[in-house]
Amino acid sequence: RDRSREAPAVSAILVVEDDLRLATLLRQELTQEGYRVESVYSGLDALARSAAEAFDLVILDLNLPDIDGIEVATRLRQDSDVSILMLTARGDVSSRVEGLYAGASDYLTKPFSVQELRARVHVRLRDRERPAEVLTFGPLTLAPAAGHCAVSGRSLPLTSLEFRLLELFLTHRGRIFSKEDVEDRLYGADRLPGSNTVEVFVSNLRRKLAAAGVEGMIQTVRGMGYVVR
């Protein structure tokens, strides 16, 4: 049998949304895009389905009838590197930040356009299909495609945003990134101007690296930003 002619695997998406009309719309739109889509309507059902089957992307509403999206994301992240696209209310900055800390890969604010939904889903799934590459810095190794970070062979747990931040610095080592540069890379049009989110993530990342034995890797250039060199 000529496997080179087999169709590529279809990405599997789990929609977790208690609004039946919205869940149906998401399922229909994404199915038309060629994805395999399942829907559940509560956080506990989302955890049960995720434990039974590996999904490539979870579209997760923040407000659910049993446990909220923050708790669901936290539990999913304990056992999986699945991409999580969180749906939040417009202007709910604190919940968005909390969701990113919990392990959400990205977020989409309600109400949103179908075009933006498709684009966000495409980007999240495209990032998971990047060619295998391992970035190194002394005893530190980062495998973006596998979503794995280790120091001297021992796994280093990172949140999704910490992982992306470290990948950014290692991919462009020697380049100084201002706070605004980092915000643009991580959040795009949804950046949160005036917040100290970047400083918090950098501080947390430095602390985890230092605890693992990698100190002084991310340097601060006064008045300019951050650099790895």
NUGUVEX-927737 format. One line per field, with one value per residue (C-alpha): residue in three letters; residue number from 0; y, x, z. Coordinates in nm, 4 decimals. Layout:
residu = [ala | ...]
num = [NUM | ...]
north = [Y | ...]
east = [X | ...]
up = [Z | ...]
END
This chain:
residu = [arg | asp | arg | ser | arg | glu | ala | pro | ala | val | ser | ala | ile | leu | val | val | glu | asp | asp | leu | arg | leu | ala | thr | leu | leu | arg | gln | glu | leu | thr | gln | glu | gly | tyr | arg | val | glu | ser | val | tyr | ser | gly | leu | asp | ala | leu | ala | arg | ser | ala | ala | glu | ala | phe | asp | leu | val | ile | leu | asp | leu | asn | leu | pro | asp | ile | asp | gly | ile | glu | val | ala | thr | arg | leu | arg | gln | asp | ser | asp | val | ser | ile | leu | met | leu | thr | ala | arg | gly | asp | val | ser | ser | arg | val | glu | gly | leu | tyr | ala | gly | ala | ser | asp | tyr | leu | thr | lys | pro | phe | ser | val | gln | glu | leu | arg | ala | arg | val | his | val | arg | leu | arg | asp | arg | glu | arg | pro | ala | glu | val | leu | thr | phe | gly | pro | leu | thr | leu | ala | pro | ala | ala | gly | his | cys | ala | val | ser | gly | arg | ser | leu | pro | leu | thr | ser | leu | glu | phe | arg | leu | leu | glu | leu | phe | leu | thr | his | arg | gly | arg | ile | phe | ser | lys | glu | asp | val | glu | asp | arg | leu | tyr | gly | ala | asp | arg | leu | pro | gly | ser | asn | thr | val | glu | val | phe | val | ser | asn | leu | arg | arg | lys | leu | ala | ala | ala | gly | val | glu | gly | met | ile | gln | thr | val | arg | gly | met | gly | tyr | val | val | arg]
num = [0 | 1 | 2 | 3 | 4 | 5 | 6 | 7 | 8 | 9 | 10 | 11 | 12 | 13 | 14 | 15 | 16 | 17 | 18 | 19 | 20 | 21 | 22 | 23 | 24 | 25 | 26 | 27 | 28 | 29 | 30 | 31 | 32 | 33 | 34 | 35 | 36 | 37 | 38 | 39 | 40 | 41 | 42 | 43 | 44 | 45 | 46 | 47 | 48 | 49 | 50 | 51 | 52 | 53 | 54 | 55 | 56 | 57 | 58 | 59 | 60 | 61 | 62 | 63 | 64 | 65 | 66 | 67 | 68 | 69 | 70 | 71 | 72 | 73 | 74 | 75 | 76 | 77 | 78 | 79 | 80 | 81 | 82 | 83 | 84 | 85 | 86 | 87 | 88 | 89 | 90 | 91 | 92 | 93 | 94 | 95 | 96 | 97 | 98 | 99 | 100 | 101 | 102 | 103 | 104 | 105 | 106 | 107 | 108 | 109 | 110 | 111 | 112 | 113 | 114 | 115 | 116 | 117 | 118 | 119 | 120 | 121 | 122 | 123 | 124 | 125 | 126 | 127 | 128 | 129 | 130 | 131 | 132 | 133 | 134 | 135 | 136 | 137 | 138 | 139 | 140 | 141 | 142 | 143 | 144 | 145 | 146 | 147 | 148 | 149 | 150 | 151 | 152 | 153 | 154 | 155 | 156 | 157 | 158 | 159 | 160 | 161 | 162 | 163 | 164 | 165 | 166 | 167 | 168 | 169 | 170 | 171 | 172 | 173 | 174 | 175 | 176 | 177 | 178 | 179 | 180 | 181 | 182 | 183 | 184 | 185 | 186 | 187 | 188 | 189 | 190 | 191 | 192 | 193 | 194 | 195 | 196 | 197 | 198 | 199 | 200 | 201 | 202 | 203 | 204 | 205 | 206 | 207 | 208 | 209 | 210 | 211 | 212 | 213 | 214 | 215 | 216 | 217 | 218 | 219 | 220 | 221 | 222 | 223 | 224 | 225 | 226 | 227 | 228]
north = [0.0000 | 0.3422 | 0.5419 | 0.8538 | 0.8852 | 0.8581 | 1.1649 | 1.3582 | 1.3061 | 1.5282 | 1.7576 | 1.6814 | 1.9697 | 1.9601 | 2.2476 | 2.3121 | 2.5602 | 2.5520 | 2.7852 | 2.5274 | 2.7699 | 2.8854 | 2.5313 | 2.4215 | 2.7156 | 2.6409 | 2.2744 | 2.3471 | 2.6113 | 2.4061 | 2.0875 | 2.2771 | 2.3690 | 1.9988 | 1.9395 | 1.6613 | 1.8356 | 1.7175 | 1.9265 | 1.8993 | 2.1423 | 2.1275 | 2.1288 | 1.7795 | 1.6370 | 1.8140 | 1.6469 | 1.3076 | 1.3340 | 1.4606 | 1.1671 | 0.9250 | 1.0755 | 1.2967 | 1.6217 | 1.8663 | 2.1722 | 2.2507 | 2.5557 | 2.6305 | 2.8718 | 3.0490 | 3.0380 | 2.6844 | 2.5505 | 2.3223 | 2.4065 | 2.7113 | 2.7212 | 2.8171 | 2.4936 | 2.2902 | 2.4422 | 2.3785 | 2.0121 | 1.9603 | 2.1107 | 1.8644 | 1.5734 | 1.7197 | 1.9784 | 2.0219 | 2.3727 | 2.5575 | 2.8465 | 3.0120 | 3.2077 | 3.5060 | 3.8102 | 4.1284 | 4.3478 | 4.0732 | 4.1332 | 3.9643 | 3.6421 | 3.6417 | 3.6761 | 3.4085 | 3.1789 | 3.2250 | 3.1425 | 2.8309 | 2.7057 | 2.8554 | 2.8970 | 3.1832 | 3.3511 | 3.4922 | 3.7581 | 3.7408 | 3.8420 | 3.7321 | 3.6904 | 3.3498 | 3.4678 | 3.5411 | 3.2074 | 3.0241 | 3.2206 | 3.1532 | 2.7829 | 2.7644 | 2.9320 | 2.7123 | 2.3921 | 2.5152 | 2.5803 | 2.2213 | 2.0947 | 2.2801 | 2.0655 | 1.9085 | 2.1351 | 2.1454 | 2.4747 | 2.4534 | 2.6794 | 2.4992 | 2.2190 | 2.3589 | 2.2024 | 2.3243 | 2.1223 | 2.3546 | 2.0937 | 1.8501 | 2.1215 | 1.9938 | 2.1730 | 2.0049 | 2.0913 | 1.8233 | 1.5739 | 1.6539 | 1.7925 | 2.1587 | 2.2341 | 2.5670 | 2.7359 | 2.7874 | 3.1560 | 3.0864 | 2.8245 | 3.0633 | 3.3377 | 3.1107 | 2.9905 | 3.3522 | 3.4398 | 3.1233 | 3.1509 | 3.5080 | 3.4927 | 3.8093 | 4.0224 | 4.2714 | 4.2546 | 4.5504 | 4.4886 | 4.6046 | 4.3613 | 4.0725 | 4.1761 | 4.1945 | 3.8496 | 3.6839 | 3.8640 | 4.0309 | 4.2622 | 4.1516 | 4.2920 | 4.4515 | 4.7967 | 4.9335 | 4.5963 | 4.4379 | 4.0930 | 4.0634 | 4.1511 | 3.8906 | 3.6168 | 3.6993 | 3.6974 | 3.3618 | 3.2126 | 3.3318 | 3.1830 | 2.8423 | 2.8399 | 2.9358 | 2.6642 | 2.4146 | 2.5374 | 2.7819 | 3.1279 | 3.4603 | 3.3396 | 3.6106 | 3.9449 | 4.2860 | 4.5693 | 4.8824 | 5.1037 | 4.8612 | 4.5207 | 4.1566 | 3.9466 | 3.5987 | 3.5824]
east = [0.0000 | 0.1365 | 0.1229 | 0.2501 | -0.0941 | -0.2893 | -0.4807 | -0.3204 | -0.4651 | -0.7631 | -0.7140 | -0.9515 | -1.1127 | -1.3131 | -1.5587 | -1.6475 | -1.9355 | -2.2591 | -2.4406 | -2.6028 | -2.6502 | -2.2894 | -2.1581 | -2.3610 | -2.2338 | -1.8719 | -1.9126 | -2.0736 | -1.8196 | -1.5163 | -1.6566 | -1.6938 | -1.3257 | -1.2411 | -1.1794 | -1.3276 | -1.5258 | -1.6932 | -1.8934 | -1.9477 | -2.1334 | -1.9604 | -1.6127 | -1.6350 | -1.7498 | -1.4550 | -1.2098 | -1.3729 | -1.3588 | -1.0002 | -0.8980 | -1.0597 | -0.9209 | -0.6311 | -0.7474 | -0.5306 | -0.7209 | -0.9703 | -1.1940 | -1.2849 | -1.5458 | -1.4433 | -1.7879 | -1.9230 | -2.2078 | -1.9987 | -1.6266 | -1.4974 | -1.2600 | -0.9650 | -0.9981 | -1.0479 | -0.7369 | -0.5316 | -0.6327 | -0.5818 | -0.2352 | -0.1327 | -0.1518 | -0.1430 | 0.0209 | -0.3013 | -0.3563 | -0.6292 | -0.8196 | -1.0175 | -1.3381 | -1.3789 | -1.6002 | -1.4744 | -1.2832 | -1.2403 | -0.8657 | -0.8057 | -0.9736 | -0.7760 | -0.4485 | -0.5545 | -0.6428 | -0.2999 | -0.1369 | -0.3542 | -0.2228 | -0.4422 | -0.2487 | -0.4625 | -0.7956 | -1.0801 | -1.3133 | -1.6907 | -1.8550 | -1.6159 | -1.6328 | -1.6278 | -1.3323 | -1.1255 | -1.2218 | -1.1031 | -0.7769 | -0.7044 | -0.7782 | -0.5584 | -0.2655 | -0.2899 | -0.2997 | -0.0275 | 0.2035 | 0.1559 | 0.2678 | 0.5987 | 0.8979 | 1.0833 | 1.3575 | 1.5428 | 1.6743 | 1.9565 | 2.1300 | 2.3884 | 2.2025 | 1.8639 | 1.6772 | 1.3495 | 1.1541 | 0.8796 | 0.7021 | 0.6852 | 0.6043 | 0.8796 | 1.1459 | 1.4209 | 1.7361 | 2.0066 | 1.7464 | 1.4966 | 1.1603 | 1.0971 | 0.7224 | 0.6276 | 0.2960 | 0.2044 | 0.3012 | 0.6291 | 0.7104 | 0.6382 | 0.8399 | 1.1412 | 1.1086 | 1.1040 | 1.4217 | 1.6089 | 1.5093 | 1.6393 | 1.9253 | 2.1334 | 1.8352 | 1.6986 | 1.3206 | 1.1394 | 0.8335 | 0.6186 | 0.7955 | 0.7207 | 0.3572 | 0.3139 | 0.4678 | 0.2630 | -0.0704 | -0.0806 | -0.3797 | -0.5045 | -0.2080 | -0.2939 | -0.1287 | -0.0192 | -0.0168 | 0.2840 | 0.2079 | 0.5401 | 0.7420 | 0.5506 | 0.6066 | 0.9768 | 1.0160 | 0.8392 | 1.0407 | 1.3685 | 1.2697 | 1.1915 | 1.5122 | 1.7202 | 1.5582 | 1.6551 | 2.0154 | 2.0068 | 2.0741 | 2.1359 | 2.0184 | 1.7586 | 1.9309 | 1.7710 | 1.9154 | 1.8236 | 1.5841 | 1.5670 | 1.4300 | 1.5373 | 1.7994 | 1.9520 | 2.3241]
up = [0.0000 | -0.0988 | 0.2264 | 0.0477 | -0.1094 | 0.2137 | 0.3233 | 0.6077 | 0.9535 | 1.0303 | 1.3301 | 1.6164 | 1.8050 | 2.1278 | 2.1789 | 2.5434 | 2.5470 | 2.7493 | 2.5090 | 2.2809 | 1.9895 | 1.9976 | 2.0394 | 1.7363 | 1.5309 | 1.6218 | 1.5396 | 1.2023 | 1.0986 | 1.1949 | 1.0423 | 0.7146 | 0.7428 | 0.7399 | 1.1108 | 1.3193 | 1.5926 | 1.9112 | 2.1562 | 2.5312 | 2.7528 | 3.0916 | 3.2385 | 3.3846 | 3.0514 | 2.8846 | 3.1233 | 3.0693 | 2.6887 | 2.6951 | 2.9133 | 2.6689 | 2.3474 | 2.2433 | 2.0812 | 1.8886 | 2.0111 | 2.2861 | 2.2428 | 2.6022 | 2.7351 | 3.0548 | 3.2170 | 3.2512 | 3.4689 | 3.6923 | 3.7053 | 3.5208 | 3.2257 | 3.4466 | 3.6431 | 3.3258 | 3.1644 | 3.4782 | 3.4900 | 3.1171 | 3.1360 | 3.4089 | 3.1661 | 2.8161 | 2.5911 | 2.3900 | 2.2521 | 2.4425 | 2.2851 | 2.5632 | 2.5011 | 2.7345 | 2.7776 | 2.6145 | 2.8572 | 3.1166 | 3.1384 | 3.4745 | 3.3611 | 3.0376 | 3.2244 | 3.4737 | 3.1837 | 3.0274 | 3.3607 | 3.3842 | 3.0509 | 2.7796 | 2.4543 | 2.3249 | 2.3844 | 2.1814 | 2.3178 | 2.2731 | 2.0521 | 1.7763 | 1.4020 | 1.2346 | 1.0256 | 1.3364 | 1.4899 | 1.1785 | 1.1773 | 1.5447 | 1.5057 | 1.1957 | 1.3738 | 1.6824 | 1.4749 | 1.2378 | 1.5329 | 1.6509 | 1.3085 | 1.2972 | 1.1983 | 1.4884 | 1.6178 | 1.9453 | 2.0834 | 2.3357 | 2.5855 | 2.7965 | 2.9786 | 2.8678 | 2.5760 | 2.4299 | 2.1728 | 2.0374 | 1.8253 | 2.1173 | 2.3706 | 2.5975 | 2.8017 | 3.0031 | 3.1961 | 3.2028 | 3.0847 | 3.3606 | 3.2512 | 3.3397 | 3.3674 | 3.2088 | 3.1403 | 2.7754 | 2.7852 | 2.9651 | 2.7033 | 2.4162 | 2.5840 | 2.6265 | 2.2668 | 2.1460 | 2.3358 | 2.2326 | 1.8677 | 1.8536 | 2.1029 | 2.1003 | 1.9986 | 2.2514 | 2.2868 | 2.4393 | 2.6545 | 2.3610 | 2.1237 | 2.3561 | 2.3970 | 2.0182 | 1.9697 | 2.2427 | 2.2122 | 1.8701 | 1.8339 | 2.1772 | 2.3679 | 2.6999 | 2.6968 | 3.0311 | 3.2064 | 3.3748 | 3.2354 | 3.0506 | 3.3612 | 3.5613 | 3.3019 | 3.2683 | 3.6476 | 3.6817 | 3.3954 | 3.5485 | 3.8846 | 3.7333 | 3.5298 | 3.8334 | 4.0444 | 3.7723 | 3.7698 | 3.4764 | 3.6161 | 3.4433 | 3.1038 | 3.0439 | 3.0905 | 3.1322 | 2.9241 | 3.1150 | 2.9227 | 2.6290 | 2.7246 | 2.7515 | 2.5763 | 2.5883 | 2.5162]
END
